C-alpha cells in the first residue's frame, strides 16, 4: 500500500500529464488528427488512473 504522500504526488503527476496530453492534442489537431486522437486517448487513460488513485486515497483517509 502506498502512503498518502505518494498517492498525492502520483495524482498530481497524472493530472499534469493528462493536461499536457490534451494540450498537445489540441496543438496538432489541425495538422494531424490521428495523432491528436492518440493524445486524447492517452490523456483519458491518465485521468482514469488518476481517479483510481483518488479513490484509493479516500479509502485510506476514511480508514484512518
GROMACS elastic network, one bead per residue, 0.5 to 0.9 nm:
[ bonds ]
;  ai    aj funct       b0    kb
    2     5     6  0.81183   500
    2     6     6  0.60672   500
    2     7     6  0.63854   500
    3     6     6  0.52029   500
    3     7     6  0.62580   500
    3     8     6  0.86414   500
    3    57     6  0.86647   500
    3    60     6  0.86693   500
    4     7     6  0.51360   500
    4     8     6  0.61215   500
    4     9     6  0.85743   500
    4    57     6  0.64714   500
    4    60     6  0.75805   500
    4    61     6  0.81428   500
    5     8     6  0.51447   500
    5     9     6  0.61193   500
    5    10     6  0.85990   500
    6     9     6  0.51455   500
    6    10     6  0.61646   500
    6    11     6  0.85379   500
    7    10     6  0.51539   500
    7    11     6  0.60274   500
    7    12     6  0.85987   500
    7    53     6  0.64941   500
    7    54     6  0.77781   500
    7    56     6  0.81968   500
    7    57     6  0.65846   500
    8    11     6  0.50384   500
    8    12     6  0.62211   500
    8    13     6  0.86305   500
    8    53     6  0.82876   500
    8    54     6  0.80863   500
    8    57     6  0.77833   500
    9    12     6  0.52229   500
    9    13     6  0.62479   500
    9    14     6  0.87415   500
   10    14     6  0.61066   500
   10    15     6  0.84329   500
   10    50     6  0.78365   500
   10    53     6  0.79939   500
   11    14     6  0.52423   500
   11    15     6  0.60605   500
   11    16     6  0.86040   500
   11    47     6  0.89991   500
   11    49     6  0.83494   500
   11    50     6  0.53208   500
   11    51     6  0.81359   500
   11    53     6  0.65335   500
   11    54     6  0.70611   500
   12    15     6  0.50851   500
   12    16     6  0.61510   500
   12    17     6  0.85198   500
   12    50     6  0.82285   500
   13    16     6  0.52298   500
   13    17     6  0.61176   500
   13    18     6  0.86488   500
   13    50     6  0.87929   500
   14    18     6  0.60871   500
   14    19     6  0.86170   500
   14    43     6  0.88481   500
   14    46     6  0.56728   500
   14    47     6  0.67881   500
   14    49     6  0.75124   500
   14    50     6  0.58877   500
   15    18     6  0.51356   500
   15    19     6  0.63034   500
   15    20     6  0.86444   500
   15    43     6  0.87695   500
   15    46     6  0.71591   500
   15    47     6  0.64898   500
   15    50     6  0.66820   500
   16    19     6  0.51543   500
   16    20     6  0.61310   500
   16    21     6  0.85905   500
   17    20     6  0.51026   500
   17    21     6  0.61070   500
   17    22     6  0.86028   500
   17    43     6  0.71311   500
   17    46     6  0.70465   500
   17    47     6  0.87454   500
   18    21     6  0.51353   500
   18    22     6  0.61800   500
   18    23     6  0.85756   500
   18    39     6  0.89057   500
   18    40     6  0.84124   500
   18    42     6  0.74022   500
   18    44     6  0.70109   500
   18    45     6  0.81750   500
   18    46     6  0.56042   500
   18    47     6  0.62170   500
   19    22     6  0.51700   500
   19    23     6  0.61694   500
   19    24     6  0.86679   500
   19    43     6  0.70573   500
   20    23     6  0.50257   500
   20    24     6  0.61791   500
   20    25     6  0.85620   500
   20    43     6  0.80167   500
   21    24     6  0.50578   500
   21    25     6  0.61080   500
   21    26     6  0.86555   500
   21    36     6  0.88974   500
   21    39     6  0.53030   500
   21    40     6  0.65347   500
   21    41     6  0.88279   500
   21    42     6  0.69534   500
   21    43     6  0.54007   500
   22    26     6  0.62828   500
   22    27     6  0.86896   500
   22    36     6  0.82984   500
   22    39     6  0.63315   500
   22    40     6  0.55755   500
   22    41     6  0.89130   500
   22    42     6  0.85425   500
   22    43     6  0.60422   500
   22    44     6  0.87513   500
   23    26     6  0.51413   500
   23    27     6  0.62551   500
   23    28     6  0.88603   500
   23    39     6  0.86244   500
   23    40     6  0.89125   500
   24    28     6  0.62964   500
   24    29     6  0.84428   500
   24    36     6  0.72263   500
   24    39     6  0.68030   500
   24    40     6  0.86016   500
   25    28     6  0.54760   500
   25    29     6  0.59025   500
   25    32     6  0.89889   500
   25    33     6  0.82725   500
   25    35     6  0.71246   500
   25    37     6  0.68355   500
   25    38     6  0.77686   500
   25    39     6  0.51566   500
   25    40     6  0.60305   500
   26    29     6  0.52892   500
   26    30     6  0.80010   500
   26    36     6  0.66767   500
   26    39     6  0.88429   500
   26    40     6  0.87315   500
   27    30     6  0.73258   500
   27    31     6  0.84666   500
   27    36     6  0.79385   500
   28    31     6  0.54301   500
   28    32     6  0.55594   500
   28    33     6  0.70131   500
   28    35     6  0.71747   500
   28    36     6  0.58132   500
   29    32     6  0.53002   500
   29    34     6  0.79522   500
   29    35     6  0.75096   500
   29    36     6  0.51268   500
   29    37     6  0.80686   500
   30    33     6  0.66195   500
   30    36     6  0.87224   500
   31    35     6  0.89765   500
   31    36     6  0.88912   500
   32    35     6  0.55138   500
   32    36     6  0.63095   500
   32    37     6  0.87861   500
   33    37     6  0.61084   500
   33    38     6  0.86728   500
   34    37     6  0.50520   500
   34    38     6  0.63868   500
   34    39     6  0.87887   500
   35    38     6  0.50134   500
   35    39     6  0.62775   500
   35    40     6  0.86635   500
   36    39     6  0.51016   500
   36    40     6  0.62424   500
   36    41     6  0.86625   500
   37    40     6  0.50795   500
   37    41     6  0.61766   500
   37    42     6  0.86298   500
   38    41     6  0.50732   500
   38    42     6  0.61728   500
   38    43     6  0.85688   500
   39    42     6  0.51130   500
   39    43     6  0.61423   500
   39    44     6  0.86330   500
   40    43     6  0.50039   500
   40    44     6  0.61771   500
   40    45     6  0.86874   500
   41    44     6  0.50496   500
   41    45     6  0.62829   500
   41    46     6  0.86659   500
   42    45     6  0.51007   500
   42    46     6  0.62027   500
   42    47     6  0.86701   500
   43    46     6  0.50583   500
   43    47     6  0.62342   500
   43    48     6  0.86530   500
   44    47     6  0.51242   500
   44    48     6  0.62288   500
   44    49     6  0.87532   500
   45    48     6  0.50118   500
   45    49     6  0.63038   500
   45    50     6  0.85214   500
   46    49     6  0.51807   500
   46    50     6  0.61191   500
   46    51     6  0.86995   500
   47    51     6  0.61224   500
   47    52     6  0.86409   500
   48    51     6  0.51086   500
   48    52     6  0.63698   500
   48    53     6  0.87799   500
   49    52     6  0.51212   500
   49    53     6  0.63594   500
   49    54     6  0.86946   500
   50    53     6  0.51745   500
   50    54     6  0.62200   500
   50    55     6  0.87428   500
   51    55     6  0.62556   500
   51    56     6  0.86383   500
   52    55     6  0.51714   500
   52    56     6  0.63070   500
   52    57     6  0.86735   500
   53    57     6  0.60631   500
   53    58     6  0.85790   500
   54    58     6  0.62215   500
   54    59     6  0.86776   500
   55    58     6  0.50808   500
   55    59     6  0.62695   500
   55    60     6  0.87167   500
   56    59     6  0.50729   500
   56    60     6  0.62943   500
   56    61     6  0.86773   500
   57    60     6  0.51392   500
   57    61     6  0.61913   500
   57    62     6  0.86223   500
   58    61     6  0.50522   500
   58    62     6  0.60174   500
   58    63     6  0.84087   500
   59    62     6  0.52243   500
   59    63     6  0.60597   500
   59    64     6  0.86675   500
   60    63     6  0.51404   500
   60    64     6  0.62896   500
   61    64     6  0.52155   500
